[in-house]
Amino acid sequence: MGQFVFKLPDVGEGTAEAEIVAWHVKVGDLIEEDAPLVDVMTDKATVEMTTPVTGKVVALHGALGDMAPVGSPLAVIETEGEGDSPATPPPALRATSPIKGEEDVKAKPNKSLLPLHGGGVGEADGGGLPAARKASEPVPRISDAKPLASPVVRRRAQDLGIQLQFVPGTGPAGRISLEDLEAYVETPATPIAKGKAARDGVDDIRVIGLRRKIAEKMQDAKRRIPHFAYIEEIDVTEVESLRVHLNAGRRADQPKLTFLPFLVRALVNLLPRYPQINARFDDDAGVVHRHAAVHVGIATQTPGGLIVPVVRHAEALDIWDCAREIARVAAAARESKAAADELKGSTITVTSLGPLGGVATTPVINHPEVAIIGPNKIIDRPVVRDGQIVVRKMMNLSSSFDHRVVDGYDAAAFIQEIKRMLEHPATLFMDPA
Amino acid sequence: MSESLTCKVLIVGGGPGGYVAAIRAGQLGLDTILVEADRLGGTCLIRGCIPSKALIHAASTYASIADEHTARMGIMAGESWIDMAQTVRWKDSVVDKLNSGVTALLKRARVRIVDGWATFQDGKTCTVETAAGPVSITAEHVILANGSVPVELPFLPFGETVISSTEALCLTEVPKRLVVVGAGYIGLELGSAFRKLGAHVTVVEATETILPLFDHELAAPVARWLKEQGVAVHLGARAKGLDLEHGETHLIAEDQAGDILRLPADKVLVTVGRRPNTQGWGLEQMAVDMVGPFVKVDDRCATSMKNVWAIGDLVGEPMLEHKAAAQGDMVAEIIAGQNRRFDPVAIAAVCFTEPEIVSAGHSPREAQALGIDVLTGVFPYAANGRARSMEAADDGGFVRILARKDDHRLIGLQAVGGHVSELSAEFALALEMGARLEDIAGTIHVHPTLSEAVHEAALRALGHAIHI
């Protein structure tokens, strides 16, 4: 007589555990090879498991509704032949991956497999387990009974995040001792058999403070403004080359240039010709205030959430001062040190996620402004230039406009001019014609 | 401007759930405030378990002076009477002693105590109306331990004649005629005590059975005692209201046949259950989920709101002191960062009727409903030497043990008989430790004690009892 331990096989790509939904046998049943044994459900499907051996069911592990990890023992079947799990596990038996082992089982039912508890691996491991365990035999538990364990063992299992349902017990009636639990935890060959505790509970986060402010502003902007988005790709190879060149030769007192000051430069050069875009729309009063100054809002991620500090009179700043000012207001916002007037009065907003910029975005306008400009990620792309495929640094520019006061034609023309200017960066620094 | 306090843990309710949570939190070094409007100790200590057991003890002592057992032992007493006012003073002294003990334990654990009624404004803030004015308390964690209150029947409002268990424990005169509405354990414990004190007691119960918490076999010896003592128990009878006409008070009830019962009553004790105390302290402001009348919690006693915990009677059956205390202890440890789950195998329950009942784990009927094949061993106290020596062998008492047939694991232990409530410890321990019949059989039980019957019941389930 031998024992065969049926372990939950890998039931599908990436499945770590499955729910036991139906037992087709009970303890004491005689079953034939290929007879249905148990139904398990993964997040993909319900699968009927059949027994690869003929014999008598002597133990079932896991009650209906339990989550069984892949590789955990589900049933113990007493077979006529040698079985896979001799009454006393041979000391040298080395447990292999339970999942891999399962495939072998189906082909060769008599092949030695992992014994029900970790005791069999003791000697091969260098005697890491108590000596008494080597001789002890796993005692089958009854399937529908709770695991048998004293309060101290249950407490320890909670600390370890282990479901006792899957811990083999060596005591009478399958009682799990503290040693059984420790051995289960330490058994290196069966990491997958560790019971995973399901996580319950919902954290209720009250939307307060800055988060409420952000929520209200976003809701207000989306409710009031009929947004339209316009996305164009820009070849930034030249401007990037200029940026790298300028950074390489900058003086110690000069800030490191990012892409943003160049974009702001393009905006301040072009906005005088598109006054409807550099504006604040008081929609309650029905008045659009077109501003001569360009106060650029810089969308900034802070620990508390999104804040938009303002670079004032960007039209009066050279590229270095602009870079310095962007860095300063963003840092002030992140450190909650921004003055009140540094957080309001912007006439247009730039929102850049930097390396996280993605391919395209549909930014939400910072009401009461009427436009928001969002550079996306810069990436090397093959493009066609003069009939040749060449690698260029490409960047998309995703912008949204308030369609009530900005016509699509004007917005498109504006973005195309930005594109032209950025693709010929010398023009950024020429006086407007 | 009211005083305002902040703390790590705010516990509302100084009953056995709340004060245990507070002491444990204090032990773990958590900054803890406990709010209680009444006296520390809660229902259990102030107007429940402890005073009722004191009263029951006094009643049994008084009754034993002149009963048949005493006479059989050759003890003859002269005329005896009871000074009920003194009995109540004595009972109060017992309560006072425990109350001051709890206060001292809390102080030693450095728990701040705020006397007053707490009303919550939101999940983490409450205002307490103290004698010195309102105190506002804000906490990181809140443990709700508000307990339960007796259920009042709309047609029998509590007052001079109609009383709850609280008032019954403070009566300075034994009512001549006491009608008990509701034959649960509270009603029968107090009804039996007043019977022993000399009251003429009648019980009205709407269902078909007394002591619904226990099965028929366990309740039968109690029914027998009530009958012997002349306590009429009207099962299937519904109380309707009071009739105050003709200068005499009657409780009106309707029996199964539709006949009207007129039961003369000096006092009517209404014990139809307890309900969680969920009103009048701002629970509705906290927006926690409910399940039926109870606050919904998971197996960590966490409510639907983060860091708001609820324990004891507020969160469901069984409404028992020891469950509340265990939950309080657990929640304090969880707040201190430990991993805990409330997963007892059994919560034993006792009933101090005549005779006493104790039950832990599954009854035979529950086991059957769960489809578990069981071995049952019953051993009668008639065959136990200690019971016989205490005149406790002839009240129909027994110990019953239930184990799974397949692995002999114990799943239920019950007993009925004189003094059996103390067996609850062995019952609960056996179940928590996962004992099998052989474990009980292999443990030498002291002779001569009532616990020998537990040993014999296990042997009997295994088929080889000695003394029967």
Contacts between the chains, C-beta under 8 A, distances in Angstrom:
chain1	res1	chain2	res2	distance
A	27	B	406	6.9
A	141	B	407	7.6
A	142	B	404	7.0
A	142	B	406	5.3
A	142	B	407	5.7
A	144	B	371	8.0
A	144	B	372	8.0
A	145	B	404	6.8
A	145	B	407	7.4
A	145	B	409	6.8
A	146	B	345	7.4
A	148	B	409	6.2
A	148	B	434	4.0
A	149	B	434	6.3
A	150	B	432	6.5
A	150	B	433	4.7
A	150	B	434	6.2
A	151	B	432	5.3
A	151	B	433	7.7
A	154	B	341	7.9
A	154	B	343	6.1
A	155	B	340	7.5
A	158	B	339	4.7
A	158	B	340	6.4
A	158	B	341	5.2
A	159	B	338	7.7
A	159	B	339	4.8
A	161	B	339	7.4
A	172	B	407	7.9
A	172	B	436	5.8
A	172	B	438	7.2
A	172	B	439	7.9
A	173	B	407	3.7
A	173	B	408	6.6
A	173	B	409	5.2
A	173	B	434	7.5
A	173	B	436	5.7
A	174	B	407	7.1
A	175	B	434	5.3
A	200	B	298	5.9
A	201	B	298	6.6
A	201	B	302	6.4
A	202	B	304	7.1
A	203	B	306	5.3
A	204	B	304	7.1
A	204	B	305	5.8
A	204	B	306	5.8
